[in-house]
């Protein structure tokens, strides 16, 4: 836990903050205690409230981001529509610290062990399996979320998920080596990534019934305004875009 040594120093830090604030926001003279009268000990929580009330500029602890996981498959029309028209624009509109996204390309695929080697069958055929693996490999190689999400958006919004990789890399991430992506897709790394995504998908509770399957803070979410829901759940200071967020409902998914 991250509350060990830092937690022990909280009363001291609050005391320092209180002394600092007494300089910036002095207590009116008629409210001060005179002479050497005994001052009872102050509970740390009481001190915290006093400090925050008298120090409006004191930085507040950052709120935890809303955790969104998208379980999808690369060629499912409803998945592509959700990712391109709902998730990506919502991510662009919100501050980085407000929304944390996990992408799991697998969906309604089936994993089989054939003569000791893993094999995958996908709902929309071999091309979808290739698209799933390409996107998993993009995440693995690019690592930076902003980079690989833009690339996946480019693939999913284009005419072909599997044939536009080179063009999307040139536009969004020329620093990413297409050779490394190809090696990943054609080798053991890609298989291992898909196996991991299969495990994540199969571990869903309740099990997914269709894709796109969205969980927010670990809980499945059905049809909802995504922007409005994230704005509602976020506990920190909300940006102006959260003022009146109404968006169309998530389209019907690809059932198992």
Secondary structure, 3 states (H helix, E strand, C coil): CCCCHHHHCHHHHHHHHHHHHHHHCCCCHHHCCCCCCCCCCCCHHHHHHHHHHHCCCCCCCCCCCEEEEEEECCCCHHHHHHHHHHHHHHHHHCCHHHEEEEEEECCCCEEEEECCEEEEECCCCHHHHHHHHHHHHHHHHHCCHHHHHHHHHHHHHCCCCCCCHHHHHHHHCCCCCHHHHHHHHHCHHHHHHHHHHHHHHHCCCCCCCEECEEEECCEEECCCCHHHHHHHHCCCCCCHHHCCCCCCCCCCCEEC
